[in-house]
Amino acid sequence: MKKIILSSLVCASMMLAADNGYKYEITPLIGGTYTEGNMNLDRNYANAGLSVGANLEDSMFDQVEIGFLQSVEDVDYRNSTRDTGVTRFFTNLVKEYSLTENSAIYALIGAGIELYEDEAFDNENGLFGNYGVGYKYTLDNGMALKADLRHLIETDHGDNNLLYTVGLAIPFGKKAMAPAPMPEPAPVKKMAPKDTDGDGVYDNMDKCPNTPMGAKVDVNGCAVLVDLKINFDTNSAVVKPQYDNKVKAFANYMKDNKTVKATIEAHTDSRASDAYNQKLSERRAASTVQALENLQVDISRLKAKGYGESQPIASNETEEGRAANRRVQARIER
């Protein structure tokens, strides 16, 4: 029956998959016991058994093992017709010292309990302590050949036994892998804020998204002053055809923003008298209003106002400056 049990344990252990990065190892063991002479037992008898080791982390020891060894055949009491069987259960702490990439020596220390099928001649069930040394050679497939020698001291009578074992350690149970580093998220491309109408106020804050190009706006992006880009010839109040597109663009703005009103402000250069220039600017404002009305802008939303030469924006000493001063602007009202 003992042989059947031991054989089953060995076969079961061989079915476990080997893995180099393992948590545990299971080791079928064979060996023997060399007894002290005063124990009235066979001086040498065979054992078989099994141990299971659990690898430790963050500890001064590398492994803790639990297992058992059992006499294979009946062990005779000397000078007697009686015999017995011996089973020992043990727990040990193991420390390894590497020699090469594949080989190591190890030391172990621990305790256990031994059980006799037939207690006689002071051979009784009881506790023991043990220590030992061994050699381990790891194979390419992760399994390891082990051999060790253990000194057992029985705690009741101080009896001594030497146990020698060899075994094949079979690793199993993968170690928890360190989590793979999370890939760094791709940098989010920040979209540049848009300013569709080019008034200097971004679309997400622009309450007047269709401001005429070049208009002065308030903080909400709403036009307050629009330069209609109309320049008049000297002494003239006629809106020349070349400015039709600019007038039409402003007319469309007025029709798209039906709550808006505008004062058309006209200006002159400084040539001629103040009175003449005042009248000329008023005619220029009126002709611009008329041009807007002709494009179906409601006349009730428009006012005409002339400022003469009183508000120059450039020097009247040059032709370019005087042309800039002969301008028309629309001041927006809401």
KOLGU-130497 format. One record per residue (C-alpha): residue in one letter; x, y, z; residue number from 1. Coordinates in Angstrom, 3 decimals. Last residue first. Example, Ala and Ser with C-alpha at 12.3 -4.5 7.8 and 13.67 -1.06 7.14 Angstrom:
BEGIN
<resn = S; east = 13.670; north = -1.060; up = 7.140; resi = 2>
<resn = A; east = 12.300; north = -4.500; up = 7.800; resi = 1>
//
This chain:
BEGIN
<resn = R; east = -27.328; north = 98.492; up = -31.135; resi = 334>
<resn = E; east = -25.334; north = 101.222; up = -32.872; resi = 333>
<resn = I; east = -22.550; north = 100.847; up = -35.405; resi = 332>
<resn = R; east = -20.466; north = 103.781; up = -36.600; resi = 331>
<resn = A; east = -20.015; north = 103.523; up = -40.380; resi = 330>
<resn = Q; east = -16.955; north = 105.199; up = -41.840; resi = 329>
<resn = V; east = -16.312; north = 107.253; up = -44.956; resi = 328>
<resn = R; east = -12.956; north = 108.707; up = -45.981; resi = 327>
<resn = R; east = -11.308; north = 111.767; up = -47.507; resi = 326>
<resn = N; east = -8.643; north = 111.764; up = -44.771; resi = 325>
<resn = A; east = -6.812; north = 108.872; up = -46.385; resi = 324>
<resn = A; east = -6.619; north = 110.762; up = -49.700; resi = 323>
<resn = R; east = -5.158; north = 113.811; up = -47.850; resi = 322>
<resn = G; east = -2.486; north = 111.640; up = -46.314; resi = 321>
<resn = E; east = -1.521; north = 110.071; up = -49.650; resi = 320>
<resn = E; east = -1.347; north = 113.488; up = -51.331; resi = 319>
<resn = T; east = 0.898; north = 114.832; up = -48.591; resi = 318>
<resn = E; east = 0.677; north = 117.809; up = -46.179; resi = 317>
<resn = N; east = -2.805; north = 116.809; up = -44.941; resi = 316>
<resn = S; east = -1.177; north = 114.380; up = -42.567; resi = 315>
<resn = A; east = -3.214; north = 111.358; up = -41.619; resi = 314>
<resn = I; east = -6.277; north = 110.441; up = -39.529; resi = 313>
<resn = P; east = -7.974; north = 113.836; up = -39.847; resi = 312>
<resn = Q; east = -10.961; north = 114.599; up = -37.614; resi = 311>
<resn = S; east = -12.086; north = 118.232; up = -38.127; resi = 310>
<resn = E; east = -11.843; north = 118.380; up = -41.945; resi = 309>
<resn = G; east = -15.575; north = 118.124; up = -42.504; resi = 308>
<resn = Y; east = -17.359; north = 116.044; up = -39.900; resi = 307>
<resn = G; east = -20.443; north = 114.997; up = -41.884; resi = 306>
<resn = K; east = -23.272; north = 112.827; up = -40.521; resi = 305>
<resn = A; east = -25.715; north = 110.535; up = -42.348; resi = 304>
<resn = K; east = -28.085; north = 108.224; up = -40.452; resi = 303>
<resn = L; east = -29.218; north = 104.704; up = -41.356; resi = 302>
<resn = R; east = -31.628; north = 102.221; up = -39.797; resi = 301>
<resn = S; east = -34.720; north = 104.049; up = -41.055; resi = 300>
<resn = I; east = -33.283; north = 103.813; up = -44.576; resi = 299>
<resn = D; east = -33.843; north = 100.036; up = -44.590; resi = 298>
<resn = V; east = -30.957; north = 98.558; up = -46.614; resi = 297>
<resn = Q; east = -32.317; north = 97.520; up = -50.024; resi = 296>
<resn = L; east = -29.102; north = 97.973; up = -52.075; resi = 295>
<resn = N; east = -30.295; north = 101.399; up = -53.290; resi = 294>
<resn = E; east = -30.581; north = 102.315; up = -49.600; resi = 293>
<resn = L; east = -26.885; north = 101.581; up = -49.213; resi = 292>
<resn = A; east = -25.980; north = 103.867; up = -52.139; resi = 291>
<resn = Q; east = -28.231; north = 106.565; up = -50.730; resi = 290>
<resn = V; east = -26.503; north = 106.333; up = -47.351; resi = 289>
<resn = T; east = -23.185; north = 106.749; up = -49.174; resi = 288>
<resn = S; east = -24.478; north = 109.796; up = -51.046; resi = 287>
<resn = A; east = -25.666; north = 111.350; up = -47.766; resi = 286>
<resn = A; east = -22.312; north = 110.887; up = -46.046; resi = 285>
<resn = R; east = -20.520; north = 112.462; up = -49.048; resi = 284>
<resn = R; east = -22.945; north = 115.376; up = -49.091; resi = 283>
<resn = E; east = -22.359; north = 115.976; up = -45.351; resi = 282>
<resn = S; east = -18.610; north = 115.858; up = -45.917; resi = 281>
<resn = L; east = -18.872; north = 118.500; up = -48.672; resi = 280>
<resn = K; east = -20.921; north = 120.787; up = -46.448; resi = 279>
<resn = Q; east = -18.325; north = 120.605; up = -43.686; resi = 278>
<resn = N; east = -15.493; north = 121.034; up = -46.204; resi = 277>
<resn = Y; east = -17.050; north = 124.234; up = -47.523; resi = 276>
<resn = A; east = -17.498; north = 125.641; up = -44.057; resi = 275>
<resn = D; east = -13.942; north = 124.758; up = -42.995; resi = 274>
<resn = S; east = -12.494; north = 126.371; up = -46.119; resi = 273>
<resn = A; east = -10.759; north = 124.609; up = -48.954; resi = 272>
<resn = R; east = -8.026; north = 121.983; up = -48.538; resi = 271>
<resn = S; east = -8.063; north = 120.301; up = -45.180; resi = 270>
<resn = D; east = -9.051; north = 116.769; up = -46.236; resi = 269>
<resn = T; east = -12.625; north = 115.586; up = -45.936; resi = 268>
<resn = H; east = -14.668; north = 113.281; up = -43.687; resi = 267>
<resn = A; east = -17.896; north = 111.273; up = -43.847; resi = 266>
<resn = E; east = -19.672; north = 109.436; up = -40.993; resi = 265>
<resn = I; east = -22.470; north = 106.986; up = -41.833; resi = 264>
<resn = T; east = -24.379; north = 106.326; up = -38.621; resi = 263>
<resn = A; east = -25.438; north = 102.719; up = -38.448; resi = 262>
<resn = K; east = -28.251; north = 100.673; up = -36.931; resi = 261>
<resn = V; east = -28.117; north = 96.967; up = -36.093; resi = 260>
<resn = T; east = -31.177; north = 94.924; up = -35.225; resi = 259>
<resn = K; east = -31.391; north = 93.476; up = -38.737; resi = 258>
<resn = N; east = -27.944; north = 91.925; up = -38.689; resi = 257>
<resn = D; east = -27.813; north = 90.002; up = -41.971; resi = 256>
<resn = K; east = -29.270; north = 92.984; up = -43.885; resi = 255>
<resn = M; east = -26.717; north = 95.355; up = -42.368; resi = 254>
<resn = Y; east = -23.861; north = 93.001; up = -43.185; resi = 253>
<resn = N; east = -25.132; north = 92.624; up = -46.728; resi = 252>
<resn = A; east = -25.146; north = 96.412; up = -47.106; resi = 251>
<resn = F; east = -21.567; north = 96.501; up = -45.812; resi = 250>
<resn = A; east = -20.448; north = 94.054; up = -48.479; resi = 249>
<resn = K; east = -22.395; north = 95.956; up = -51.149; resi = 248>
<resn = V; east = -20.626; north = 99.212; up = -50.296; resi = 247>
<resn = K; east = -17.261; north = 97.504; up = -50.596; resi = 246>
<resn = N; east = -18.242; north = 95.853; up = -53.886; resi = 245>
<resn = D; east = -19.452; north = 99.162; up = -55.328; resi = 244>
<resn = Y; east = -16.223; north = 101.004; up = -54.498; resi = 243>
<resn = Q; east = -14.821; north = 100.954; up = -58.070; resi = 242>
<resn = P; east = -18.125; north = 102.376; up = -59.219; resi = 241>
<resn = K; east = -17.280; north = 105.831; up = -57.725; resi = 240>
<resn = V; east = -19.303; north = 107.159; up = -54.812; resi = 239>
<resn = V; east = -19.828; north = 110.800; up = -55.889; resi = 238>
<resn = A; east = -19.343; north = 113.509; up = -53.241; resi = 237>
<resn = S; east = -16.518; north = 115.318; up = -55.097; resi = 236>
<resn = N; east = -14.366; north = 118.371; up = -54.236; resi = 235>
<resn = T; east = -11.210; north = 116.247; up = -54.498; resi = 234>
<resn = D; east = -12.038; north = 112.658; up = -55.460; resi = 233>
<resn = F; east = -13.671; north = 110.521; up = -52.854; resi = 232>
<resn = N; east = -12.328; north = 107.543; up = -50.979; resi = 231>
<resn = I; east = -14.505; north = 104.666; up = -49.857; resi = 230>
<resn = K; east = -12.889; north = 102.003; up = -47.660; resi = 229>
<resn = L; east = -16.135; north = 101.438; up = -45.749; resi = 228>
<resn = D; east = -14.216; north = 101.681; up = -42.476; resi = 227>
<resn = V; east = -16.460; north = 99.998; up = -39.917; resi = 226>
<resn = L; east = -16.702; north = 101.218; up = -36.310; resi = 225>
<resn = V; east = -18.423; north = 99.465; up = -33.408; resi = 224>
<resn = A; east = -18.479; north = 95.924; up = -34.751; resi = 223>
<resn = C; east = -19.333; north = 93.111; up = -32.357; resi = 222>
<resn = G; east = -16.540; north = 90.756; up = -31.304; resi = 221>
<resn = N; east = -17.728; north = 90.550; up = -27.716; resi = 220>
<resn = V; east = -14.838; north = 92.667; up = -26.430; resi = 219>
<resn = D; east = -15.828; north = 95.473; up = -28.830; resi = 218>
<resn = V; east = -14.974; north = 95.586; up = -32.516; resi = 217>
<resn = K; east = -13.137; north = 97.803; up = -34.980; resi = 216>
<resn = A; east = -13.948; north = 96.640; up = -38.496; resi = 215>
<resn = G; east = -11.218; north = 95.389; up = -40.820; resi = 214>
<resn = M; east = -13.313; north = 92.662; up = -42.462; resi = 213>
<resn = P; east = -17.024; north = 93.092; up = -41.779; resi = 212>
<resn = T; east = -18.170; north = 91.284; up = -38.616; resi = 211>
<resn = N; east = -20.021; north = 88.056; up = -39.321; resi = 210>
<resn = P; east = -19.542; north = 86.218; up = -36.022; resi = 209>
<resn = C; east = -21.154; north = 88.802; up = -33.741; resi = 208>
<resn = K; east = -21.190; north = 87.156; up = -30.295; resi = 207>
<resn = D; east = -17.592; north = 86.050; up = -30.695; resi = 206>
<resn = M; east = -16.370; north = 84.115; up = -27.656; resi = 205>
<resn = N; east = -16.073; north = 80.631; up = -29.209; resi = 204>
<resn = D; east = -15.211; north = 82.239; up = -32.551; resi = 203>
<resn = Y; east = -12.097; north = 83.932; up = -31.207; resi = 202>
<resn = V; east = -12.099; north = 87.752; up = -31.109; resi = 201>
<resn = G; east = -9.441; north = 89.514; up = -33.235; resi = 200>
<resn = D; east = -11.880; north = 90.615; up = -35.965; resi = 199>
<resn = G; east = -10.689; north = 88.065; up = -38.524; resi = 198>
<resn = D; east = -14.177; north = 86.814; up = -39.432; resi = 197>
<resn = T; east = -13.315; north = 83.176; up = -38.818; resi = 196>
<resn = D; east = -11.257; north = 83.652; up = -35.692; resi = 195>
<resn = K; east = -10.395; north = 80.078; up = -34.825; resi = 194>
<resn = P; east = -8.633; north = 78.834; up = -31.723; resi = 193>
<resn = A; east = -5.623; north = 76.666; up = -32.545; resi = 192>
<resn = M; east = -6.469; north = 73.026; up = -32.041; resi = 191>
<resn = K; east = -4.483; north = 71.471; up = -29.302; resi = 190>
<resn = K; east = -2.891; north = 68.291; up = -30.419; resi = 189>
<resn = V; east = -3.176; north = 65.846; up = -27.635; resi = 188>
<resn = P; east = 0.139; north = 64.267; up = -26.967; resi = 187>
<resn = A; east = -0.084; north = 60.529; up = -27.398; resi = 186>
<resn = P; east = -0.683; north = 58.904; up = -24.109; resi = 185>
<resn = E; east = 2.391; north = 57.346; up = -22.593; resi = 184>
<resn = P; east = 2.157; north = 53.628; up = -22.814; resi = 183>
<resn = M; east = 1.391; north = 52.034; up = -19.502; resi = 182>
<resn = P; east = 4.280; north = 50.088; up = -18.188; resi = 181>
<resn = A; east = 3.556; north = 46.388; up = -18.155; resi = 180>
<resn = P; east = 2.374; north = 45.249; up = -14.776; resi = 179>
<resn = A; east = 4.959; north = 43.200; up = -12.957; resi = 178>
<resn = M; east = 4.230; north = 39.559; up = -13.613; resi = 177>
<resn = A; east = 2.790; north = 37.473; up = -10.851; resi = 176>
<resn = K; east = 4.965; north = 34.394; up = -10.597; resi = 175>
<resn = K; east = 3.762; north = 31.421; up = -12.577; resi = 174>
<resn = G; east = 2.639; north = 28.357; up = -10.663; resi = 173>
<resn = F; east = 4.775; north = 25.294; up = -11.201; resi = 172>
<resn = P; east = 8.355; north = 24.118; up = -10.719; resi = 171>
<resn = I; east = 9.348; north = 20.430; up = -10.713; resi = 170>
<resn = A; east = 12.140; north = 19.536; up = -8.295; resi = 169>
<resn = L; east = 13.608; north = 16.103; up = -8.999; resi = 168>
<resn = G; east = 14.826; north = 14.417; up = -5.845; resi = 167>
<resn = V; east = 17.708; north = 12.953; up = -3.910; resi = 166>
<resn = T; east = 17.627; north = 12.298; up = -0.197; resi = 165>
<resn = Y; east = 19.919; north = 11.508; up = 2.722; resi = 164>
<resn = L; east = 18.542; north = 11.411; up = 6.244; resi = 163>
<resn = L; east = 20.889; north = 11.085; up = 9.243; resi = 162>
<resn = N; east = 19.228; north = 10.146; up = 12.496; resi = 161>
<resn = N; east = 19.961; north = 11.123; up = 16.071; resi = 160>
<resn = D; east = 18.103; north = 10.269; up = 19.271; resi = 159>
<resn = G; east = 17.826; north = 13.092; up = 21.802; resi = 158>
<resn = H; east = 15.333; north = 11.164; up = 23.928; resi = 157>
<resn = D; east = 12.280; north = 13.413; up = 23.667; resi = 156>
<resn = T; east = 13.331; north = 16.026; up = 21.090; resi = 155>
<resn = E; east = 14.479; north = 13.686; up = 18.305; resi = 154>
<resn = I; east = 17.463; north = 15.203; up = 16.486; resi = 153>
<resn = L; east = 17.479; north = 14.913; up = 12.714; resi = 152>
<resn = H; east = 20.585; north = 15.674; up = 10.617; resi = 151>
<resn = R; east = 19.768; north = 16.180; up = 6.951; resi = 150>
<resn = L; east = 21.863; north = 15.438; up = 3.847; resi = 149>
<resn = D; east = 20.809; north = 16.789; up = 0.469; resi = 148>
<resn = A; east = 20.463; north = 16.075; up = -3.229; resi = 147>
<resn = K; east = 18.479; north = 18.056; up = -5.763; resi = 146>
<resn = L; east = 18.034; north = 17.838; up = -9.530; resi = 145>
<resn = A; east = 16.151; north = 20.838; up = -10.919; resi = 144>
<resn = M; east = 13.336; north = 21.393; up = -13.404; resi = 143>
<resn = G; east = 13.333; north = 24.622; up = -15.396; resi = 142>
<resn = N; east = 13.530; north = 23.014; up = -18.833; resi = 141>
<resn = D; east = 17.236; north = 23.814; up = -19.147; resi = 140>
<resn = L; east = 18.039; north = 21.901; up = -15.967; resi = 139>
<resn = T; east = 18.742; north = 23.456; up = -12.579; resi = 138>
<resn = Y; east = 21.340; north = 21.771; up = -10.363; resi = 137>
<resn = K; east = 20.781; north = 21.865; up = -6.607; resi = 136>
<resn = Y; east = 23.146; north = 20.744; up = -3.837; resi = 135>
<resn = G; east = 22.225; north = 20.222; up = -0.220; resi = 134>
<resn = V; east = 22.832; north = 21.094; up = 3.418; resi = 133>
<resn = G; east = 21.010; north = 20.152; up = 6.589; resi = 132>
<resn = Y; east = 19.147; north = 20.992; up = 9.728; resi = 131>
<resn = N; east = 16.573; north = 19.109; up = 11.778; resi = 130>
<resn = G; east = 14.388; north = 19.316; up = 14.825; resi = 129>
<resn = F; east = 12.228; north = 16.436; up = 15.995; resi = 128>
<resn = L; east = 8.817; north = 15.923; up = 17.517; resi = 127>
<resn = G; east = 7.280; north = 12.730; up = 18.763; resi = 126>
<resn = N; east = 5.912; north = 9.245; up = 18.154; resi = 125>
<resn = E; east = 7.950; north = 6.726; up = 20.037; resi = 124>
<resn = N; east = 11.047; north = 4.629; up = 19.522; resi = 123>
<resn = D; east = 11.874; north = 3.958; up = 23.169; resi = 122>
<resn = F; east = 12.328; north = 0.226; up = 22.454; resi = 121>
<resn = A; east = 8.906; north = -0.009; up = 20.810; resi = 120>
<resn = E; east = 6.298; north = 2.027; up = 18.982; resi = 119>
<resn = D; east = 4.789; north = 0.071; up = 16.120; resi = 118>
<resn = E; east = 3.510; north = 2.204; up = 13.223; resi = 117>
<resn = Y; east = 6.008; north = 4.853; up = 14.231; resi = 116>
<resn = L; east = 5.304; north = 8.549; up = 13.587; resi = 115>
<resn = E; east = 7.866; north = 11.340; up = 13.304; resi = 114>
<resn = I; east = 7.005; north = 15.050; up = 13.662; resi = 113>
<resn = G; east = 8.732; north = 18.036; up = 12.179; resi = 112>
<resn = A; east = 11.226; north = 20.846; up = 12.541; resi = 111>
<resn = G; east = 13.242; north = 23.301; up = 10.518; resi = 110>
<resn = I; east = 16.568; north = 24.282; up = 9.058; resi = 109>
<resn = L; east = 17.843; north = 24.230; up = 5.504; resi = 108>
<resn = A; east = 21.041; north = 25.130; up = 3.698; resi = 107>
<resn = Y; east = 21.468; north = 25.330; up = -0.041; resi = 106>
<resn = I; east = 24.148; north = 24.889; up = -2.652; resi = 105>
<resn = A; east = 23.648; north = 26.247; up = -6.123; resi = 104>
<resn = S; east = 23.976; north = 25.314; up = -9.770; resi = 103>
<resn = N; east = 22.618; north = 26.592; up = -13.071; resi = 102>
<resn = E; east = 24.090; north = 30.084; up = -13.462; resi = 101>
<resn = T; east = 27.002; north = 29.121; up = -11.251; resi = 100>
<resn = L; east = 27.600; north = 28.750; up = -7.505; resi = 99>
<resn = S; east = 24.450; north = 30.343; up = -6.156; resi = 98>
<resn = Y; east = 23.752; north = 30.222; up = -2.426; resi = 97>
<resn = E; east = 20.225; north = 29.107; up = -1.494; resi = 96>
<resn = K; east = 18.469; north = 29.465; up = 1.867; resi = 95>
<resn = V; east = 15.684; north = 27.044; up = 2.842; resi = 94>
<resn = L; east = 13.200; north = 27.172; up = 5.713; resi = 93>
<resn = N; east = 11.915; north = 23.755; up = 6.696; resi = 92>
<resn = T; east = 8.670; north = 21.952; up = 7.570; resi = 91>
<resn = F; east = 8.650; north = 18.227; up = 8.159; resi = 90>
<resn = F; east = 6.464; north = 15.130; up = 8.271; resi = 89>
<resn = R; east = 8.218; north = 11.821; up = 9.101; resi = 88>
<resn = T; east = 6.781; north = 8.384; up = 8.571; resi = 87>
<resn = V; east = 8.395; north = 5.268; up = 10.017; resi = 86>
<resn = G; east = 7.099; north = 1.719; up = 9.578; resi = 85>
<resn = T; east = 7.632; north = -0.944; up = 12.196; resi = 84>
<resn = D; east = 9.067; north = -4.349; up = 12.829; resi = 83>
<resn = R; east = 8.869; north = -6.953; up = 15.561; resi = 82>
<resn = T; east = 10.654; north = -10.278; up = 15.586; resi = 81>
<resn = S; east = 13.283; north = -8.877; up = 17.903; resi = 80>
<resn = N; east = 17.064; north = -8.692; up = 18.262; resi = 79>
<resn = R; east = 17.007; north = -5.670; up = 15.987; resi = 78>
<resn = Y; east = 13.696; north = -3.971; up = 15.306; resi = 77>
<resn = D; east = 13.068; north = -4.322; up = 11.630; resi = 76>
<resn = V; east = 11.949; north = -1.497; up = 9.361; resi = 75>
<resn = D; east = 9.081; north = -2.461; up = 7.069; resi = 74>
<resn = E; east = 9.755; north = -1.387; up = 3.524; resi = 73>
<resn = V; east = 9.559; north = 2.045; up = 1.865; resi = 72>
<resn = S; east = 10.046; north = 4.120; up = 4.997; resi = 71>
<resn = Q; east = 8.165; north = 7.362; up = 4.660; resi = 70>
<resn = L; east = 9.363; north = 10.893; up = 4.064; resi = 69>
<resn = F; east = 7.069; north = 13.897; up = 4.277; resi = 68>
<resn = G; east = 6.783; north = 17.418; up = 3.011; resi = 67>
<resn = I; east = 6.729; north = 21.140; up = 3.680; resi = 66>
<resn = E; east = 9.166; north = 23.615; up = 2.197; resi = 65>
<resn = V; east = 9.728; north = 27.328; up = 2.746; resi = 64>
<resn = Q; east = 11.897; north = 29.104; up = 0.225; resi = 63>
<resn = D; east = 14.460; north = 31.818; up = -0.367; resi = 62>
<resn = F; east = 15.148; north = 32.877; up = 3.197; resi = 61>
<resn = M; east = 16.149; north = 36.389; up = 4.281; resi = 60>
<resn = S; east = 12.682; north = 37.472; up = 3.140; resi = 59>
<resn = D; east = 11.288; north = 40.046; up = 0.700; resi = 58>
<resn = E; east = 9.967; north = 37.280; up = -1.559; resi = 57>
<resn = L; east = 9.566; north = 33.616; up = -0.735; resi = 56>
<resn = N; east = 9.387; north = 30.614; up = -3.049; resi = 55>
<resn = A; east = 6.972; north = 27.907; up = -1.930; resi = 54>
<resn = G; east = 8.338; north = 24.383; up = -1.740; resi = 53>
<resn = V; east = 6.377; north = 21.128; up = -1.796; resi = 52>
<resn = S; east = 8.025; north = 17.932; up = -0.620; resi = 51>
<resn = L; east = 7.376; north = 14.293; up = -1.445; resi = 50>
<resn = G; east = 8.344; north = 10.934; up = -0.088; resi = 49>
<resn = A; east = 10.482; north = 7.871; up = -0.326; resi = 48>
<resn = N; east = 12.651; north = 6.220; up = 2.280; resi = 47>
<resn = A; east = 15.096; north = 3.318; up = 2.390; resi = 46>
<resn = Y; east = 16.589; north = 1.788; up = 5.525; resi = 45>
<resn = N; east = 19.967; north = 1.874; up = 7.232; resi = 44>
<resn = R; east = 20.940; north = 0.991; up = 10.779; resi = 43>
<resn = D; east = 17.923; north = -1.286; up = 11.173; resi = 42>
<resn = L; east = 16.395; north = -0.321; up = 14.468; resi = 41>
<resn = N; east = 17.451; north = -0.933; up = 18.080; resi = 40>
<resn = M; east = 17.697; north = 2.855; up = 18.632; resi = 39>
<resn = N; east = 21.112; north = 2.765; up = 20.313; resi = 38>
<resn = G; east = 23.095; north = 2.638; up = 17.086; resi = 37>
<resn = E; east = 21.912; north = 5.940; up = 15.676; resi = 36>
<resn = T; east = 20.012; north = 5.513; up = 12.421; resi = 35>
<resn = Y; east = 21.009; north = 6.054; up = 8.791; resi = 34>
<resn = T; east = 17.845; north = 6.928; up = 6.916; resi = 33>
<resn = G; east = 17.394; north = 6.606; up = 3.163; resi = 32>
<resn = G; east = 16.719; north = 8.265; up = -0.112; resi = 31>
<resn = I; east = 13.932; north = 9.009; up = -2.556; resi = 30>
<resn = L; east = 12.105; north = 12.286; up = -3.001; resi = 29>
<resn = P; east = 9.420; north = 13.609; up = -5.385; resi = 28>
<resn = T; east = 9.814; north = 17.401; up = -5.445; resi = 27>
<resn = I; east = 7.048; north = 19.927; up = -5.991; resi = 26>
<resn = E; east = 8.067; north = 23.481; up = -6.741; resi = 25>
<resn = Y; east = 6.243; north = 26.724; up = -6.141; resi = 24>
<resn = K; east = 6.091; north = 30.351; up = -7.293; resi = 23>
<resn = Y; east = 7.591; north = 29.976; up = -10.749; resi = 22>
<resn = G; east = 9.399; north = 32.038; up = -13.354; resi = 21>
<resn = N; east = 11.193; north = 29.150; up = -15.030; resi = 20>
<resn = D; east = 8.035; north = 27.185; up = -15.712; resi = 19>
<resn = A; east = 7.475; north = 23.443; up = -15.619; resi = 18>
<resn = A; east = 4.024; north = 22.008; up = -16.140; resi = 17>
<resn = L; east = 2.691; north = 19.646; up = -13.471; resi = 16>
<resn = M; east = 2.097; north = 16.052; up = -14.660; resi = 15>
<resn = M; east = 5.317; north = 14.834; up = -13.050; resi = 14>
<resn = S; east = 3.908; north = 15.659; up = -9.594; resi = 13>
<resn = A; east = 0.924; north = 13.380; up = -10.100; resi = 12>
<resn = C; east = 3.170; north = 10.492; up = -11.073; resi = 11>
<resn = V; east = 5.315; north = 10.924; up = -7.950; resi = 10>
<resn = L; east = 2.287; north = 11.117; up = -5.682; resi = 9>
<resn = S; east = 0.740; north = 7.987; up = -7.222; resi = 8>
<resn = S; east = 3.974; north = 6.044; up = -6.819; resi = 7>
<resn = L; east = 4.194; north = 7.005; up = -3.150; resi = 6>
<resn = I; east = 0.643; north = 5.859; up = -2.445; resi = 5>
<resn = I; east = 1.057; north = 2.578; up = -4.325; resi = 4>
<resn = K; east = 4.363; north = 1.825; up = -2.631; resi = 3>
<resn = K; east = 2.888; north = 2.372; up = 0.825; resi = 2>
<resn = M; east = 0.000; north = 0.000; up = 0.000; resi = 1>
//
